[in-house]
Amino acid sequence: MTNNGEGSRSACHDCGLYLLGALSPDAVVAFEAHLTDCCDCQDECETLGPIVSAMIGLSPADVEDMHPHPEPL
C-alpha cells in the first residue's frame, strides 16, 4: 500500500500491485477489505484486470515484438 504522508497507509494506489500478485499477504487482506467499500478501486480493478491477465501470459519476446526497435539511421 502507499503511504499517505501522515504515517498511515492508503490502499487506493494498489490496484495494479494487487492484480499482479505483488502485495504481501497482509497487504492483500487490507486491500480486499478496502476494495469492498471503494468504488474507485473497484472500477480500476475491473478496468485493469483483463489487461493484466492478458499481459501475464506474454513472454519477453512477445513484448519485444509489440514494440520493435526502429532501424538505425
N, C-alpha and C positions, 0 to 999 in steps of 0.2 A: 504494500500500500504506500501511498505517498504521504509525506509529512506536510501538514498544513501550515507550518511555520510557527505554531503555537505549542509544539511538543506532542500534540495528538496526531492521529493519522486519519486520513480520509481515503475511502475506497473508490472515489469517483474517477480515478485515472488508472484503474487496474483492470479494465475490461480486456484489453489485449493480452496482458500477462496471464489473466485467468484463463482465457480461451486457449492460450499456448501451453498451459500447464506449467507456467513458470513461477507460480506463487508457492510459498511454503504451505504445508498442511494447515497451520494455524491461520494464515492469511486467506486460504480458500474458505475456511469456515466463516471468517469475518466478512469476506466479500459476499458469500452466498447469503448471509444474514442481511447485509446492506442491499443486495440486489432485490430482495423481496419488497423493499419499500421505495426504491429509487427508479422512477420511470425513465430518467435519462440513461442510466446504466443498462436498464432492460432494453431500451431502444438500440443503444450502441452494441450490446452483445448480440442482439437479433440481426443487426446490420453486418457486423464483423464476423459472426460465427461461420457463415458459409464461405466467406473469403479465406478465413484461417484454415478451415477444413480442406479447402482446395489447395492451399499453399503447402500444407503439411505433407501432402503426397508428392511434392516436387523434389527432384534431385538437384544438386548444384548445377549439373549440366542443363537441366530444363530451364532453370532460372537464367543461365548464361544465354541460352537460345532465345529467350524473350527479349533480352537486351544486348544484341550483338554490338561489339565494338566497331566504331567507324573505321573505314580504311584510312591508313596514314596518307597524308598529303604528299 
